[in-house]
Amino acid sequence: MTSPSMRVNVALLLALAIAAFPPFARAADGERPLHQQIDTLVAKRLAELKIVPAEASSDAEFLRRIYLDLTGVIPTATQARSFLDDKSPNKRSRLIDELLASPDYILHMARVFDVMLAERRVATINSYDVTTAAWRTYLAGAFAENKPWDRITREILGSDGADEKFAGAAKFYLVRDVAPHQLTRDIGRLFLGVDLQCAQCHDDPRFKDYRQADYFGIFAFTQRMKLHPMTPRGALVAETAVGKTTFTSVFTAKSGETNPRLPGGAMIADPALEKGKEYVVQPGPKERGIPSYSRRLKLAEQLPRPETQGFSRNIANRLWAMVMGRGIVYPLDLNHAANPPSHPELLARLEQWLVEHKYDIKAMAREIVLSETYQRSSVLPRGVKKLPDEAFAVAPLRGLTAEQLRWSVLQATGRIEQHHAKLDLQQKKAPPSKTATVEPAWKVRNTRNDALERQSASLLAAFAGLPGQAEGSFQPVVDQALYLRNSTKLLPLLQDEPGTTLARLGAMREIEPLAEELYLSVLTRRPTGDEIADAKQLIELAKTPAERREQLQALMWGLLLSAEFRLNH
C-alpha cells in the first residue's frame, strides 16, 4: 500500500505529464469531447500551480450536486437509493442526460435566468410590470425548445411587449422602468460582462478598458426608449425617432457625441428618413410612439453575435459559474485587462465551442458536468488545509440559492410527492374530457407547482437576495437563522400528513431502515453507524406515539438546519 505522501507525488507527476503530453495529443482538440478538453486545460493549470486536486466525488456527493445544479432540487429518497445501488459504470452520464431531458431542468433554468436577468427587481409601479409568471413562462418555453442564447437575447432585447408571443420577454425593460441609464448598465453587465457604471461620468480611473465613449455607445441604443403605460394589457415599451447622444467628462470637461456603438465595434448610423415619415405610429398623449427605424431593434440585431466583444465570453463564463460556483472571470461583470481569467485558454475554448455549437446552453451544461473537474469531491486532499477557489481543484461549498432551498425543503419533507400524488388521484377520478389539449410535461409541472410555491413563499422571501443585486456568495445572516429555528410559517411543512416523509417514517418500526429513509430524504446519503445509534437513542426516549412523532420531527428539523443540507457540496 502506498503512503499518503507517495500518492500525492504520483498525482502531481500525473498532472505534470498531462500538461506536457495531453491525452489524445495526436488528435486535434476539436475532435475530442469538450469535457475532456476542459480536464486537460484545468490539469495544465494545476500543474503550473503545483496543486494536487481533490479526488473524485462519491456517488452520494455527485448525486446531490447534479440534481441541485441541473434541476434546482435534491432527489427523493427513492431516486437516491436507486442511483446509489446502481452498479453500472455509466450511471453518472446516464443520469445527467435524464435530468437534462426532464421538466425540472426546464423550470430550474427559467428560475436561474429569471434571477440573473431580472435580479428580483420590482417595477416602480407594479401594474406596469410583466408578471413573474408570464416572464418565467417565456423563459421556460425557450429552454423547453432549447433556443440558442443568441436567439433568446435577441427576443429579450427586441421585445416591446406588443407581440403576445414575446410579451413576457419585455420584463427585462419594464422591470427597470425602461430607464435608459439603468438599461445601459445592465445590458453591459448581463450580456457583455462589463460594468460600465463608473464610465457614465468619465473614463473609469480604475480600469482603462472602461471608457465613457463605450458607456454612451450603449446608451445611444436605449436613450430613445420610454415607458408607455396607456394600454389595456399594461405597460409597453415606446420609442422616439429622434434624440442625439452627447456626453461630457466631469474630469476633463471634454465633450463628445456618439451614435449607437457596442464596445470594440463601429458606430451605427441612423438611416436617412423622409421628413414626415419618421414614425409608423406618431407618439401622442395616448398613442405609443413606434418609429420607422428602431435603435432598440438594431441593438437586438447587433449585440447577440460572435463578432460582439464580450457576448460569447460572458455567457460561457456565466454557464461555467452556474455549475462550478465561480466564474473563470470573477466577478462575472468585471471583465477587463486588470482582472484576467484564471484559465485563459479554457475560457477561450468554451467561448469558441459555444460559437461552433450555435450557443447551445444545454449542450454546454452537459459537457461541463461530464468533466472530472466538475465531479471532484469537496473534501480537500489529505494534509491540505486550503486550495485557491480559482484553481477549480476541489468542489466548492456553495450555499443553496433561495430557490434551491425552497424546493429542497419541499422535497425533503415529502411535500412535492404528496402534492403530485393528490393531483394524480384527482385526475384519475375526474371524467375524461374530449376537448382537453395535451400540455407539455413542463407546463403541467409548472401549473402544479403554484400551490407548492404558495406554501413556501415565506421561505423564499427570507432567503432571496435584495432586488437589483446580483446573486453573491453564501452569506448567512441572523434573520435567516431565526427563520429556520423559530418561524411558525415553516412548521406546516414539518407535519406528518398522509404522503409526507414524516408519515412514512412514523409507519416504520425498525431503526436502521428508518434512519436510512430519513438521511436519504434530507441529505441524499445513507447514515453512518454513529448517526443510526444517535437516532435510535433519541427515538427510544419516546414513551407515547405523540412523543415519538415529536422526536422524528426534531430529527428531521435538525438535519434541515444542518450546514450539510444548507450547502451544495
C-alpha positions in Angstrom: 0.0 0.0 0.0 1.3 3.5 -0.9 1.7 6.2 1.7 -0.4 9.4 1.5 2.8 11.4 0.6 3.6 8.9 -2.2 0.0 9.2 -3.5 0.4 13.0 -3.6 3.7 12.8 -5.5 2.2 10.3 -8.0 -0.8 12.6 -8.5 1.4 15.6 -9.1 3.6 13.8 -11.6 0.5 12.7 -13.4 -0.8 16.2 -13.6 2.6 17.4 -14.9 2.6 14.6 -17.5 -0.9 15.6 -18.7 0.2 19.2 -19.1 3.3 18.2 -21.1 1.7 15.4 -23.1 -2.1 15.8 -23.2 -4.1 12.6 -23.8 -5.1 12.1 -27.4 -2.4 14.6 -28.3 -2.3 13.3 -31.9 -5.9 14.3 -32.4 -6.9 18.0 -32.8 -8.6 19.4 -29.7 -11.8 20.0 -31.6 -12.1 16.2 -32.3 -12.3 15.4 -28.6 -15.4 16.0 -26.4 -15.4 19.3 -24.7 -15.4 17.8 -21.2 -12.1 16.1 -22.0 -10.6 19.3 -23.2 -11.8 21.0 -20.0 -10.0 18.5 -17.9 -6.8 18.8 -19.9 -6.7 22.6 -19.7 -7.5 22.5 -15.9 -4.9 19.9 -15.3 -2.3 22.0 -17.2 -3.1 25.0 -14.9 -2.9 22.8 -11.8 0.5 21.6 -12.8 1.7 25.1 -13.3 0.4 26.0 -9.8 1.9 22.7 -8.4 -1.6 21.8 -6.9 -2.8 18.3 -6.4 -6.6 18.3 -6.9 -9.2 16.6 -4.8 -10.3 13.0 -5.6 -13.5 12.2 -7.5 -16.7 12.8 -5.6 -18.5 9.9 -4.0 -21.7 8.8 -5.7 -23.8 10.5 -2.9 -21.9 13.7 -3.3 -22.3 13.7 -7.1 -25.9 12.8 -6.9 -27.0 15.7 -4.7 -24.9 18.2 -6.6 -26.1 17.2 -10.1 -29.7 17.3 -9.0 -29.3 20.8 -7.5 -27.3 22.2 -10.4 -29.5 20.7 -13.2 -32.9 20.7 -11.6 -32.7 23.0 -8.6 -33.9 20.4 -6.1 -32.5 17.4 -4.2 -33.6 13.9 -5.3 -36.2 11.9 -3.5 -35.2 9.0 -1.2 -36.3 6.6 -3.9 -34.3 8.3 -6.6 -31.2 8.4 -4.3 -31.5 4.8 -3.3 -31.9 3.7 -7.0 -28.7 5.6 -8.1 -26.6 4.6 -5.1 -27.5 0.9 -5.6 -26.8 1.0 -9.4 -23.5 -0.7 -10.2 -23.4 0.2 -13.9 -20.2 2.1 -14.9 -22.1 4.8 -17.0 -24.7 5.7 -14.4 -23.4 9.2 -14.0 -23.6 10.2 -17.6 -27.0 8.4 -17.9 -28.4 10.4 -15.0 -27.0 13.7 -16.5 -28.9 13.0 -19.7 -32.1 12.0 -17.9 -32.0 15.2 -15.8 -31.4 17.4 -18.9 -34.4 15.9 -20.6 -36.7 16.4 -17.5 -39.3 19.1 -17.0 -37.5 20.1 -13.8 -34.4 21.2 -15.8 -36.6 23.5 -17.9 -38.2 25.1 -14.9 -35.0 25.3 -13.0 -33.2 27.1 -15.8 -36.2 29.5 -16.1 -35.7 30.4 -12.4 -32.0 30.7 -12.8 -32.2 33.1 -15.7 -35.1 35.0 -14.1 -32.8 35.8 -11.2 -29.8 36.5 -13.4 -31.6 38.9 -15.8 -34.4 40.5 -13.7 -32.4 40.3 -10.4 -35.5 40.2 -8.3 -36.4 43.8 -9.3 -39.8 45.2 -8.9 -41.1 48.0 -11.2 -41.8 51.4 -9.6 -45.4 50.9 -10.5 -46.1 47.2 -10.2 -49.0 47.2 -12.6 -46.7 48.3 -15.3 -44.5 45.3 -15.0 -44.8 41.9 -16.7 -45.8 39.3 -14.2 -43.3 36.8 -12.9 -45.5 34.0 -14.2 -45.5 35.4 -17.8 -41.8 36.1 -17.7 -41.0 32.6 -16.3 -43.3 31.0 -18.9 -41.4 32.8 -21.7 -38.1 31.6 -20.3 -39.3 28.0 -19.7 -40.6 27.9 -23.2 -37.3 29.0 -24.5 -35.4 26.3 -22.6 -38.0 23.7 -23.5 -37.4 24.5 -27.1 -33.6 24.7 -26.4 -33.4 28.0 -28.0 -29.8 29.2 -28.5 -28.6 32.0 -26.3 -28.2 34.5 -29.2 -31.9 34.0 -30.1 -33.1 34.4 -26.5 -31.0 37.6 -26.2 -32.4 38.8 -29.5 -36.0 38.2 -28.3 -35.5 39.9 -24.9 -33.8 43.0 -26.3 -36.2 43.2 -29.2 -39.4 42.8 -27.3 -41.6 45.9 -26.6 -44.4 43.8 -25.1 -46.8 44.3 -28.0 -46.3 40.8 -29.6 -48.1 38.4 -27.3 -45.7 35.6 -28.3 -42.8 37.5 -26.8 -44.6 39.8 -24.4 -43.1 38.1 -21.3 -39.6 38.9 -22.6 -40.3 42.6 -22.2 -39.9 42.2 -18.5 -36.1 43.0 -18.9 -37.0 46.5 -19.9 -40.2 47.0 -17.9 -38.9 45.9 -14.5 -36.3 48.6 -14.9 -39.0 51.2 -15.7 -37.4 51.5 -19.2 -34.9 53.8 -17.6 -32.1 54.3 -20.2 -29.2 54.7 -17.8 -30.2 51.6 -15.8 -30.7 49.6 -19.0 -27.3 50.8 -20.3 -25.5 49.5 -17.2 -27.4 46.2 -17.1 -27.1 45.4 -20.8 -23.3 45.8 -20.4 -23.2 43.7 -17.2 -25.5 40.9 -18.0 -25.0 40.4 -21.8 -21.4 41.6 -22.2 -19.7 41.0 -18.8 -18.7 44.7 -18.3 -20.0 47.0 -15.6 -19.6 50.5 -17.1 -21.5 52.3 -14.4 -18.5 54.5 -13.4 -17.9 55.4 -17.0 -21.2 57.3 -17.1 -19.5 60.5 -15.9 -15.9 59.9 -17.0 -13.4 57.3 -18.2 -13.2 54.8 -15.3 -10.0 55.6 -13.4 -9.7 52.0 -12.1 -9.9 50.2 -15.4 -8.5 51.7 -18.5 -10.7 49.4 -20.6 -13.9 51.1 -19.4 -14.3 54.3 -21.4 -17.1 56.9 -21.3 -17.5 56.6 -25.0 -18.3 52.9 -24.6 -20.9 53.6 -22.0 -22.7 56.2 -24.2 -22.3 54.0 -27.2 -24.7 51.5 -25.5 -26.8 54.4 -24.0 -27.4 55.6 -27.6 -29.4 52.4 -28.2 -31.5 52.9 -25.1 -31.8 56.6 -24.9 -34.9 56.9 -27.1 -36.9 54.2 -25.2 -39.5 55.1 -22.7 -42.4 53.5 -20.7 -45.8 53.7 -22.3 -48.4 52.7 -19.7 -51.6 53.6 -21.5 -52.7 50.1 -22.8 -55.4 47.7 -21.7 -52.8 44.9 -21.1 -50.4 47.1 -19.1 -47.2 48.9 -20.0 -45.4 48.6 -23.2 -42.0 50.0 -24.5 -42.3 53.1 -26.6 -39.6 54.8 -28.6 -38.9 58.1 -30.2 -37.4 58.6 -33.7 -35.0 61.4 -32.7 -32.5 62.3 -30.0 -28.8 62.9 -30.1 -26.4 61.3 -27.7 -23.9 63.6 -26.2 -21.7 63.4 -23.1 -19.2 65.4 -21.1 -16.4 64.1 -18.8 -16.6 65.6 -15.3 -12.8 65.2 -15.1 -11.7 67.0 -18.3 -14.9 68.8 -19.4 -14.2 67.3 -22.8 -17.5 66.6 -24.7 -18.4 64.0 -27.3 -21.2 62.8 -29.4 -21.9 59.3 -30.5 -24.2 57.1 -32.5 -25.1 53.7 -31.2 -21.9 51.6 -30.7 -21.1 48.4 -28.9 -17.7 48.1 -27.1 -15.0 47.4 -29.6 -17.3 48.0 -32.6 -18.0 50.7 -35.1 -20.7 53.4 -34.8 -24.0 52.6 -36.4 -25.5 55.5 -38.4 -29.3 56.1 -38.4 -30.7 55.7 -41.9 -31.9 58.9 -43.6 -35.7 59.2 -43.3 -38.0 61.3 -45.3 -39.4 64.2 -43.3 -42.9 63.3 -42.0 -42.2 59.6 -42.3 -40.1 59.2 -39.1 -42.9 57.2 -37.4 -45.1 54.2 -38.2 -47.2 55.4 -35.3 -46.9 59.1 -34.2 -46.5 59.4 -30.4 -49.3 61.2 -28.6 -50.9 61.5 -25.2 -52.5 58.1 -25.6 -50.5 56.8 -28.6 -47.4 54.7 -28.2 -44.7 56.0 -30.5 -43.4 53.5 -33.0 -40.5 54.9 -35.1 -39.9 53.8 -38.7 -36.3 53.0 -37.6 -35.8 51.5 -34.2 -32.5 51.7 -32.3 -33.9 49.1 -29.9 -34.3 46.6 -32.7 -30.9 47.4 -34.0 -29.5 46.6 -30.6 -31.3 43.3 -30.6 -29.9 42.6 -34.0 -26.3 43.7 -33.4 -25.5 42.6 -29.8 -26.1 38.8 -29.9 -23.4 37.9 -32.4 -20.0 36.3 -32.2 -18.4 39.5 -33.5 -19.7 41.5 -30.5 -16.9 41.9 -28.0 -17.7 40.0 -24.8 -21.0 38.5 -25.8 -19.8 34.9 -26.3 -17.3 35.1 -23.5 -19.8 36.4 -21.0 -22.3 33.6 -21.4 -19.6 31.0 -21.4 -18.3 32.4 -18.2 -21.8 32.6 -16.6 -22.6 29.0 -17.6 -19.4 27.8 -16.0 -20.1 29.8 -12.9 -23.7 28.4 -12.7 -22.5 24.8 -12.1 -18.9 25.4 -10.8 -19.8 28.0 -8.3 -17.3 30.6 -9.6 -16.6 32.2 -12.9 -13.3 31.9 -14.8 -13.5 35.6 -14.8 -14.7 36.7 -11.3 -16.7 38.8 -10.5 -18.8 37.9 -13.6 -19.4 41.5 -14.7 -15.8 42.8 -14.3 -14.2 41.5 -17.4 -11.2 43.8 -18.1 -7.4 43.6 -18.5 -6.7 44.1 -14.8 -9.0 41.2 -13.9 -7.7 38.4 -16.2 -9.4 34.9 -16.3 -7.9 32.3 -14.1 -7.7 29.9 -17.0 -7.4 32.0 -20.2 -7.1 29.0 -22.6 -10.1 27.3 -21.0 -12.3 30.4 -21.3 -11.3 30.9 -24.9 -12.1 27.3 -25.7 -15.5 27.5 -24.0 -16.3 30.7 -26.0 -15.2 29.1 -29.2 -17.1 25.9 -28.6 -20.3 27.9 -27.9 -20.0 29.7 -31.2 -19.3 26.5 -33.0 -22.4 24.9 -31.4 -24.7 27.8 -32.1 -24.9 28.9 -28.4 -26.5 25.6 -27.3 -26.8 26.2 -23.5 -28.0 22.6 -22.7 -25.1 21.1 -24.6 -22.5 23.2 -22.9 -24.0 22.5 -19.4 -23.8 18.8 -20.3 -20.1 18.9 -21.2 -19.2 20.9 -18.1 -20.9 18.5 -15.7 -19.5 15.4 -17.5 -15.9 16.7 -16.7 -13.8 15.3 -14.0 -13.2 18.9 -12.9 -16.9 19.3 -12.1 -17.1 15.8 -10.5 -14.3 16.4 -7.9 -15.0 15.9 -4.2 -15.5 18.8 -1.9 -13.1 17.1 0.5 -9.6 18.5 0.4 -6.7 16.1 -0.3 -5.1 14.7 2.8 -2.8 17.2 4.5 -4.1 20.2 2.5 -5.8 22.9 4.5 -6.9 25.2 1.7 -6.9 25.4 -2.1 -7.4 28.6 -4.1 -11.0 28.9 -5.3 -9.9 30.0 -8.7 -7.9 26.8 -9.3 -11.0 24.5 -9.6 -9.1 21.8 -7.8 -11.8 21.0 -5.3 -15.6 21.3 -5.4 -16.5 24.5 -3.5 -19.0 24.6 -0.7 -21.8 26.8 -2.1 -24.9 28.0 -0.3 -28.1 26.9 -1.9 -29.9 29.6 -3.7 -33.2 30.7 -2.2 -35.0 28.8 -5.0 -32.9 25.6 -4.4 -33.5 25.8 -0.7 -37.3 26.3 -1.2 -37.7 23.3 -3.4 -35.3 21.1 -1.5 -37.2 21.7 1.8 -40.4 20.8 0.0 -38.7 17.7 -1.4 -37.1 16.6 1.8 -40.4 16.9 3.7 -42.2 14.9 1.1 -44.5 17.8 0.1 -43.8 17.6 -3.6 -44.5 13.9 -3.8 -47.6 14.3 -1.7 -48.9 17.2 -3.8 -48.4 15.3 -7.1 -50.0 12.1 -5.7 -53.1 14.1 -4.7 -53.4 15.7 -8.1 -52.8 12.4 -9.9 -55.7 10.8 -7.8 -58.0 13.7 -8.6 -57.1 13.4 -12.3 -57.9 9.7 -12.3 -61.3 10.3 -10.7 -62.3 13.2 -13.0 -64.3 12.2 -16.1 -62.3 12.3 -19.3 -62.5 15.5 -21.3 -63.0 15.2 -25.0 -61.8 18.8 -25.7 -58.7 18.9 -23.3 -55.4 19.5 -25.1 -52.3 17.6 -24.1 -49.9 20.1 -22.5 -46.1 19.6 -22.5 -44.8 18.0 -19.3 -43.1 21.2 -18.1 -46.3 23.2 -18.4 -48.2 20.6 -16.4 -45.5 20.7 -13.8 -45.4 24.5 -13.8 -49.1 24.7 -13.2 -49.0 22.1 -10.5 -46.2 24.0 -8.7 -48.4 27.0 -8.0 -49.8 25.6 -4.7 -46.3 24.5 -3.6 -45.0 27.9 -4.2 -47.7 29.5 -2.1 -46.8 27.0 0.7 -43.2 28.1 0.7 -43.5 31.8 -0.2 -42.1 32.9 3.2 -39.1 30.7 2.9 -38.2 32.2 -0.4 -38.7 35.7 0.9 -36.4 35.0 3.9 -33.5 33.8 1.7 -33.8 35.7 -1.5 -31.2 38.4 -2.2 -32.0 42.1 -2.4 -33.7 43.5 -5.5 -31.3 44.8 -8.1 -28.3 42.9 -6.7 -26.5 40.1 -8.4 -26.6 36.8 -6.6 -23.5 36.6 -4.5 -21.7 34.0 -2.4 -23.3 32.3 0.6 -23.6 34.9 3.4 -25.8 33.6 6.2 -27.5 36.3 8.3 -29.2 36.3 11.7 -32.7 36.7 10.2 -32.3 33.6 8.2 -31.1 31.5 11.1 -34.0 32.9 13.2 -36.5 32.0 10.5 -35.3 28.4 10.3 -35.3 28.0 14.0 -38.5 29.9 15.0 -40.7 30.7 12.1 -44.2 29.3 12.6 -44.6 29.5 8.8 -42.2 26.6 8.4 -44.0 24.4 10.9 -46.8 23.3 8.5 -44.2 21.7 6.2 -43.0 19.5 9.1 -46.3 17.8 9.8 -46.9 14.1 9.3 -49.8 14.3 7.0 -50.5 11.3 4.8 -48.0 11.0 2.0 -45.3 13.1 3.7 -41.8 12.0 4.7 -42.7 12.2 8.4 -45.8 10.0 7.9 -43.6 7.4 6.1 -41.1 7.5 8.9 -43.8 7.2 11.5 -45.0 3.9 10.0 -41.5 2.4 10.2 -40.7 0.4 13.3 -37.1 -0.7 12.7 -34.5 1.9 13.4 -32.0 1.2 10.6 -34.4 1.4 7.7 -36.0 4.5 9.3 -32.7 6.2 9.7 -31.7 5.4 6.1 -35.0 6.8 4.8 -34.6 10.0 6.8 -31.0 10.6 5.7 -31.7 9.7 2.0 -34.7 12.1 2.0 -32.9 15.0 3.5 -29.1 14.7 2.9 -29.1 12.3 -0.1 -26.8 9.8 1.6 -27.0 6.8 3.9 -26.4 7.4 7.6 -23.2 6.4 9.4 -23.3 3.9 12.3 -23.0 6.7 14.8 -25.9 8.5 13.2 -28.1 5.4 13.3 -27.1 5.0 17.0 -28.0 8.6 17.8 -31.4 8.3 16.0 -32.1 5.1 17.9 -31.2 6.7 21.3 -33.5 9.8 20.6 -36.4 7.8 19.3 -36.3 5.3 22.2 -36.7 8.2 24.7 -40.3 8.5 23.4 -42.9 6.9 25.7 -46.0 7.6 23.6 -46.9 7.8 19.9 -47.1 11.6 20.2 -43.7 11.8 21.7 -42.3 9.5 19.0 -43.8 11.8 16.4 -42.1 14.8 18.1 -38.7 13.1 18.2 -39.0 12.2 14.5 -39.9 15.8 13.7 -36.9 17.0 15.8 -34.6 14.7 13.9 -35.8 15.9 10.5 -35.7 19.6 11.6 -32.1 19.1 12.9 -31.0 17.8 9.5 -32.8 20.6 7.7 -30.9 23.1 9.8 -27.5 21.5 9.3 -24.8 23.0 7.1 -24.8 19.8 5.1 -28.3 20.5 3.9 -27.9 24.2 3.5 -24.8 23.9 1.3 -24.2 22.4 -2.2 -21.0 20.4 -1.9 
